[in-house]
Amino acid sequence: MRIDIVTIFPDFVNQALSFSIIGRAIGRGAVRAQAHDLRQWTHDAHRTVDDTPYGGGPGMVMKPEPFFEALDDLRAADTNDAHVILLTPQGRTFNQRMAERLSQRSHLIFLCGHYEGVDERVAALADEQISLGDFVLTGAELPALVITDAVVRLLPGVLGNEASPLEESFSGLLEYPQYTRPPEYRGLEVPDVLLGGHHEQVRVWRRREALRRTRDRRPDLLATAELKDEDWRLLGQLDGPAPED
């Protein structure tokens, strides 16, 4: 997969891409990801990427020309059709299913707005518009990095354990509680079932706690999850909410 992030803060984005799972995936060649300075597609001495809005109003609006020219160049270097994403509060809210869908693409291009947003003509370039949620950020660099992280970790060979993404939160239900050593710390104990070594009992406990946690914290996910007969039986066994972690 190839990922291009068009931004006025490429150093910030490229530095973030060099760490952790994404950095290791880039190093192994599992993905090619980099940020590009939008200002390289400007043609004036001040490398201007914004201007005052027509009709008046506060703030500055990002100009269309640099975005159009950036896409001309980034698409020209790719024999496959790139999938262009404009990051904006007006977009569809990002979720795990979108991450799974985007992970099937061979080339993603993220367009990062700033200031009071981008010229509306830039939206015509995008295949889709995505938001992280109902809040406003200074710029789209952080959303681009969040989505990149969520997508890259789904690529084959990126995670050490190929089953990891299948068991995590939002792959249907919230994830069950996890524990590690020591078995007791400051009066807080690991559940006995996890210490006994009985794999089937551990499996059932984990599934029941995943159902409990989803019921208590995100019932909207439970309403759309594909539940088996065992799940309905385990739900019927639940009493009150689990204690907070």
Secondary structure, DSSP 8 states (H G I E B T S, - for coil): -EEEEEES-HHHHHHHHTSHHHHHHHHHTS-EEEEEEGGGG--STT---EE--TT--SS-EE-HHHHHHHHHHHHHT-SS--EEEEEEEEEEE--HHHHHHHTT-SEEEEEE-BTT-B-HHHHTT-SEEEESSSS--SBSHHHHHHHHHHHHTTSTTTSSSTTHHHHSTTSSS-------S-SEETTEE--GGGTS--HHHHHHHHHHHHHHHHHHH-HHHHHHS---HHHHHHHHH--S-----
